[in-house]
Amino acid sequence: MHVTIDGVRREVEPGQTVAGVLLAAGQVSWRTTRGAGKPRGVFCGIGVCFDCLVTVNGVADVRACQRLLVDGDDITTETP
């Protein structure tokens, strides 16, 4: 399977989450807090904290730790 993350095409395995692929690529932060601009990525890993938000196929505020990748997905992070 292939997905695009911040304009870069990547090969991924079925069953991987967006967060899993980002972490495996060494990207531990992909957005920042509104007020302080502090880095955010996966915190809880179970979809409760909403720290890992990304845009998938034009849909904003998708929890990266919960979203399983689908062939052809286009993921955009806030801080590539």
KESE-81548 format. One record per residue: x, y, z of N, C-alpha, C in turn. Coordinates in steps of 0.05 Angstrom, whole numbers, plus 5000, padded with zeros to 4 digits. Example, Ala and Ser with C-alpha at 12.3 -4.5 7.8 and 13.67 -1.06 7.14 Angstrom:
! KESE-81548
SITE:n_X:n_Y:n_Z:ca_X:ca_Y:ca_Z:c_X:c_Y:c_Z
SITE:5264:4886:5156:5246:4910:5156:5264:4934:5156
SITE:5257:4955:5142:5273:4979:5143:5258:5001:5157
! end
This chain:
! KESE-81548
SITE:n_X:n_Y:n_Z:ca_X:ca_Y:ca_Z:c_X:c_Y:c_Z
SITE:5017:4976:5000:5000:5000:5000:5018:5025:5000
SITE:5007:5046:4989:5021:5072:4989:5003:5094:4999
SITE:5015:5112:5015:5001:5136:5024:5019:5159:5019
SITE:5008:5183:5021:5024:5207:5019:5022:5222:5045
SITE:5045:5229:5056:5046:5243:5082:5062:5269:5077
SITE:5049:5291:5079:5062:5317:5075:5076:5318:5048
SITE:5063:5307:5027:5073:5308:5000:5094:5286:4993
SITE:5100:5269:5013:5120:5248:5008:5105:5221:5007
SITE:5109:5207:4985:5096:5181:4981:5111:5160:4998
SITE:5096:5144:5013:5109:5124:5030:5095:5097:5027
SITE:5110:5076:5028:5099:5049:5028:5093:5042:5056
SITE:5069:5031:5060:5060:5023:5087:5048:4995:5086
SITE:5046:4983:5109:5034:4957:5112:5004:4959:5120
SITE:4987:4942:5110:4959:4942:5119:4958:4939:5149
SITE:4939:4953:5161:4935:4951:5190:4950:4972:5206
SITE:4968:4988:5193:4983:5009:5207:4965:5033:5211
SITE:4970:5047:5234:4956:5072:5239:4973:5095:5228
SITE:4961:5118:5225:4976:5142:5216:4998:5148:5236
SITE:4992:5147:5262:5012:5153:5282:5035:5133:5281
SITE:5028:5107:5277:5049:5087:5276:5069:5092:5253
SITE:5059:5100:5230:5076:5105:5207:5093:5130:5213
SITE:5081:5151:5224:5096:5175:5231:5118:5169:5251
SITE:5112:5155:5271:5132:5148:5292:5154:5130:5280
SITE:5147:5111:5263:5167:5094:5251:5186:5110:5233
SITE:5176:5132:5222:5193:5149:5205:5209:5169:5222
SITE:5206:5168:5248:5222:5185:5266:5209:5212:5271
SITE:5184:5216:5263:5170:5241:5267:5153:5238:5293
SITE:5163:5249:5315:5149:5246:5341:5130:5268:5347
SITE:5131:5290:5331:5113:5313:5335:5103:5321:5308
SITE:5077:5327:5306:5066:5336:5280:5046:5358:5282
SITE:5044:5370:5305:5027:5394:5309:5037:5409:5333
SITE:5028:5433:5338:5036:5449:5361:5011:5459:5376
SITE:5015:5465:5401:4993:5476:5417:4987:5505:5407
SITE:4962:5513:5410:4954:5540:5401:4968:5562:5416
SITE:4968:5561:5442:4979:5583:5457:5009:5584:5459
SITE:5021:5563:5467:5050:5563:5472:5067:5553:5448
SITE:5054:5541:5428:5069:5530:5406:5086:5506:5413
SITE:5078:5491:5433:5093:5467:5442:5087:5444:5424
SITE:5106:5427:5418:5102:5404:5400:5083:5383:5412
SITE:5067:5371:5394:5048:5350:5402:5049:5328:5381
SITE:5045:5304:5390:5044:5280:5374:5026:5260:5388
SITE:5035:5236:5392:5019:5216:5407:5025:5220:5436
SITE:5004:5222:5452:5007:5224:5481:4994:5200:5494
SITE:4968:5196:5491:4954:5174:5504:4954:5149:5486
SITE:4953:5152:5460:4953:5129:5442:4927:5114:5440
SITE:4906:5124:5454:4880:5110:5454:4857:5128:5445
SITE:4864:5152:5434:4843:5169:5423:4829:5187:5443
SITE:4839:5190:5467:4825:5205:5488:4835:5234:5489
SITE:4861:5238:5485:4873:5265:5490:4871:5283:5466
SITE:4868:5273:5442:4867:5289:5417:4892:5306:5412
SITE:4915:5296:5422:4941:5310:5416:4952:5303:5389
SITE:4943:5281:5377:4955:5271:5352:4939:5277:5327
SITE:4925:5300:5326:4908:5306:5304:4923:5312:5278
SITE:4912:5302:5256:4923:5306:5229:4899:5310:5210
SITE:4905:5317:5185:4884:5319:5164:4888:5295:5146
SITE:4866:5280:5141:4867:5257:5123:4847:5261:5101
SITE:4857:5261:5077:4840:5264:5053:4822:5289:5055
SITE:4833:5310:5066:4819:5336:5068:4801:5338:5092
SITE:4799:5317:5108:4783:5318:5133:4801:5325:5156
SITE:4796:5348:5169:4813:5357:5191:4806:5343:5217
SITE:4825:5345:5236:4821:5335:5263:4816:5305:5265
SITE:4831:5290:5250:4830:5260:5251:4851:5251:5272
SITE:4843:5234:5290:4862:5223:5310:4880:5203:5297
SITE:4906:5210:5295:4926:5194:5281:4930:5167:5295
SITE:4926:5166:5321:4930:5141:5336:4907:5120:5331
SITE:4885:5130:5321:4862:5113:5317:4856:5107:5287
SITE:4867:5122:5269:4860:5120:5241:4878:5100:5227
SITE:4866:5078:5218:4880:5058:5202:4884:5069:5174
SITE:4907:5065:5163:4913:5075:5136:4899:5058:5115
SITE:4891:5072:5093:4878:5060:5070:4895:5067:5046
SITE:4899:5049:5028:4915:5054:5004:4906:5080:4991
SITE:4925:5097:4986:4919:5123:4972:4914:5146:4991
SITE:4913:5142:5017:4908:5164:5036:4927:5186:5032
SITE:4918:5211:5036:4934:5235:5034:4933:5248:5062
SITE:4955:5246:5077:4956:5257:5104:4972:5282:5105
SITE:4962:5302:5119:4976:5327:5122:4979:5333:5152
SITE:5003:5338:5161:5008:5345:5189:5010:5376:5190
SITE:5008:5386:5214:5011:5415:5218:5040:5424:5217
SITE:5058:5407:5226:5086:5414:5227:5103:5392:5214
SITE:5103:5393:5187:5119:5372:5173:5148:5373:5178
! end
